[in-house]
Amino acid sequence: QSERTQKKSGIVALLQSNSLIEFGKVIDVSCDGLSFYINDGKLNKDIKNPLQMHMLLINENVFLENVNISVVSNTMWKDDPQISMYQTVIRSGVKFEDLDSSQKIKLKKLTTK
């Protein structure tokens, strides 16, 4: 398991099988996966792996497109002022699957900064 690097400027677009796109805020990222927050109710309860996501890390000027992922964890957070005082959010952890060489290179540079 790779060490995670915290990111303050990232967003993900989770591409679900029912053609919905949901956005989340990146918490941390490694060469193997990442975690992010997403509003409760936004995740399709019938998520089927594998999925795809786009990831934009603004401060690092990195965009990864069509990254294959599988969900490894979902944890519900409610009324946490550090996250969102007025709503429930889900912290989701995903594992990257079948990365191509350019995606691997971008992730390696990202996590070694």
C-alpha positions as CSV (number, residue, x, y, z in Angstrom):
1,Q,0.0,0.0,0.0
2,S,1.4,3.4,-1.0
3,E,1.6,6.4,1.3
4,R,-1.2,8.9,0.7
5,T,-0.5,12.6,-0.1
6,Q,-3.0,15.1,1.1
7,K,-4.5,17.5,-1.5
8,K,-6.4,20.6,-0.8
9,S,-7.4,21.6,-4.4
10,G,-8.7,18.5,-6.0
11,I,-12.1,17.5,-7.4
12,V,-13.3,14.2,-8.9
13,A,-16.1,13.5,-11.3
14,L,-17.5,10.0,-10.6
15,L,-19.0,8.5,-13.7
16,Q,-21.7,6.1,-12.7
17,S,-23.2,3.4,-14.9
18,N,-26.6,5.2,-15.0
19,S,-25.0,8.1,-16.8
20,L,-25.0,10.4,-13.8
21,I,-21.9,12.4,-13.0
22,E,-21.3,13.3,-9.3
23,F,-18.6,15.5,-8.0
24,G,-16.5,15.1,-4.9
25,K,-13.6,16.8,-3.1
26,V,-10.3,15.0,-3.0
27,I,-8.9,14.3,0.5
28,D,-5.7,12.4,-0.4
29,V,-4.1,10.4,-3.3
30,S,-1.5,7.8,-3.8
31,C,-0.3,5.8,-6.8
32,D,-2.8,3.1,-5.8
33,G,-6.0,5.1,-5.1
34,L,-7.5,8.1,-3.5
35,S,-10.2,9.2,-1.0
36,F,-12.8,11.9,-1.4
37,Y,-15.9,13.4,0.1
38,I,-19.2,13.4,-1.7
39,N,-22.6,14.6,-0.5
40,D,-24.8,11.9,1.0
41,G,-27.5,10.8,-1.4
42,K,-25.3,11.6,-4.4
43,L,-23.8,8.1,-4.7
44,N,-25.9,5.6,-6.4
45,K,-26.7,2.9,-3.8
46,D,-26.4,0.2,-6.5
47,I,-22.8,1.1,-7.5
48,K,-21.2,-1.7,-9.5
49,N,-17.5,-2.0,-9.8
50,P,-15.6,-1.1,-11.9
51,L,-16.3,2.6,-12.4
52,Q,-14.5,5.5,-14.0
53,M,-13.7,8.9,-12.7
54,H,-12.0,12.1,-13.9
55,M,-9.7,13.8,-11.4
56,L,-8.5,17.4,-11.5
57,L,-5.9,18.7,-9.0
58,I,-5.9,22.4,-9.6
59,N,-2.8,23.5,-7.7
60,E,-0.7,20.7,-9.3
61,N,-2.2,21.4,-12.8
62,V,-3.0,17.7,-13.2
63,F,-6.0,16.2,-15.0
64,L,-6.5,12.5,-15.2
65,E,-9.3,11.3,-17.5
66,N,-11.2,8.0,-17.5
67,V,-9.4,6.5,-14.6
68,N,-10.8,3.0,-13.9
69,I,-11.6,2.5,-10.2
70,S,-13.2,0.2,-7.7
71,V,-14.8,1.4,-4.5
72,V,-13.1,-0.1,-1.4
73,S,-14.8,1.9,1.4
74,N,-17.6,4.2,2.1
75,T,-18.0,5.9,5.5
76,M,-20.8,8.3,6.4
77,W,-19.9,11.5,8.3
78,K,-22.7,13.5,9.9
79,D,-22.6,17.1,11.3
80,D,-18.8,17.3,11.4
81,P,-17.9,21.0,11.3
82,Q,-14.5,20.2,9.7
83,I,-16.2,18.6,6.8
84,S,-19.7,20.0,6.5
85,M,-21.7,21.4,9.4
86,Y,-25.1,21.1,7.8
87,Q,-25.2,17.9,5.8
88,T,-24.1,14.3,5.8
89,V,-21.3,13.4,3.5
90,I,-19.7,10.1,2.5
91,R,-16.0,9.6,2.6
92,S,-15.2,7.2,-0.2
93,G,-12.0,5.3,-0.8
94,V,-11.2,4.0,-4.3
95,K,-8.5,1.8,-5.8
96,F,-7.1,2.6,-9.2
97,E,-7.5,-0.3,-11.7
98,D,-5.6,-0.9,-15.0
99,L,-3.9,2.5,-15.2
100,D,-2.2,3.3,-18.5
101,S,1.4,4.5,-18.6
102,S,0.7,8.2,-18.8
103,Q,-1.7,8.0,-15.8
104,K,0.9,6.1,-13.8
105,I,3.5,8.8,-14.6
106,K,1.2,11.6,-13.6
107,L,0.3,9.9,-10.3
108,K,3.9,9.2,-9.5
109,K,4.9,12.9,-10.0
110,L,1.9,13.9,-7.9
111,T,2.7,11.7,-5.0
112,T,6.4,12.5,-4.8
113,K,6.0,16.3,-4.4
